[in-house]
């Protein structure tokens, strides 16, 4: 199958999508909780000061 095949672009896009799905890593729960805590603390400090 060469670059001129009608299915080549479709095949490349499917392979790219599959690779991208495998590379996504979920954010750990402790990172989410730490982020929310920092944001809430910053807002409270801003409001109270």
DOZA-987175 format. One line per 4 residues: number of its first residue (from 1); their letters; for each residue x, y, z of N, C-alpha, C. Coordinates in steps of 0.001 Angstrom, whole numbers, plus 500000, padded with zeros to 6 digits. Example, Ala and Ser with C-alpha at 12.3 -4.5 7.8 and 13.67 -1.06 7.14 Angstrom:
// DOZA-987175
1) as) 513190:494310:507800:512300:495500:507800:513200:496700:507800  512850:497750:507080:513670:498940:507140:512900:500030:507870
***
This chain:
// DOZA-987175
1) xxxx) 500849:498821:500000:500000:500000:500000:500892:501239:500000  500814:502024:498972:501648:503208:498864:500931:504456:499315  501595:505566:499154:501022:506837:499600:499878:507292:498698  499755:506682:497532:498722:507096:496587:497432:506275:496741
5) xxxx) 497438:505305:497622:496262:504475:497816:495135:505293:498442  493889:505087:498022:492763:505851:498584:492572:505605:500082  492956:504444:500550:492764:504130:501960:493941:504550:502833  495001:505051:502212:496209:505375:502967:495952:506441:504024
9) xxxx) 495302:507551:503637:495050:508640:504584:494165:508166:505733  493157:507365:505412:492266:506839:506435:493045:505948:507407  493928:505124:506864:494722:504235:507692:495655:505031:508611  496256:506069:508072:497168:506907:508861:496398:507600:509983
13) xxxx) 495222:508124:509694:494420:508803:510715:493991:507839:511817  493614:506629:511463:493222:505636:512469:494404:505257:513354  495565:505078:512753:496766:504740:513518:497136:505889:514461  497040:507114:513971:497347:508292:514776:496386:508395:515961
17) xxxx) 495111:508148:515715:494103:508199:516774:494388:507125:517823  494755:505926:517381:495047:504834:518304:496259:505167:519173  497286:505746:518576:498487:506115:519327:498165:507207:520333  497383:508193:519933:497035:509279:520839:496200:508785:522012
21) xxxx) 495317:507817:521788:494506:507276:522877:495367:506545:523882  496398:505864:523414:497275:505123:524314:498182:506042:525121  498463:507238:524629:499386:508145:525305:498717:509025:526354  497396:509042:526421:496736:509889:527402:496739:509185:528749
25) xxxx) 497240:509882:529740:497301:509330:531087:496343:510130:531968  495509:509441:532737:494591:510159:533616:495345:510862:534741  494821:512002:535163:495429:512755:536244:495082:512054:537561  496074:511802:538400:495801:511129:539673:494884:511968:540563
29) xxxx) 494121:511285:541404:493163:511951:542266:493852:512925:543212  495030:512571:543731:495691:513464:544681:496114:514773:544014  496415:514745:542728:496782:515975:542009:495557:516872:541871  494406:516270:541561:493167:517043:541459:492818:517680:542797
33) xxxx) 492900:516888:543873:492567:517409:545198:493528:518527:545617  494801:518344:545349:495783:519371:545692:495513:520652:544914  495165:520536:543641:494880:521717:542824:493668:522468:543348  492615:521732:543661:491403:522364:544176:491678:523039:545512
37) xxxx) 492441:522376:546371:492773:522945:547681:493556:524243:547529  494521:524252:546655:495328:525461:546441:494472:526593:545899  493601:526297:544958:492751:527331:544369:491790:527892:545408  491163:527006:546192:490231:527464:547227:490971:528299:548269
41) xxxx) 492148:527875:548678:492936:528637:549656:493298:530019:549103  493685:530084:547849:494033:531368:547233:492825:532305:547191  491663:531753:546863:490446:532586:546822:490103:533076:548218  490197:532207:549219:489892:532621:550587:490864:533703:551071
45) xxxx) 492137:533540:550781:493117:534549:551165:492816:535868:550472  492452:535823:549219:492152:537037:548456:490916:537740:549029  489898:536968:549391:488652:537549:549906:488846:538104:551316  489592:537402:552153:489750:537805:553541:490763:538928:553738
49) x) 491632:539155:552773:492659:540193:552934:492263:541469:552310
***
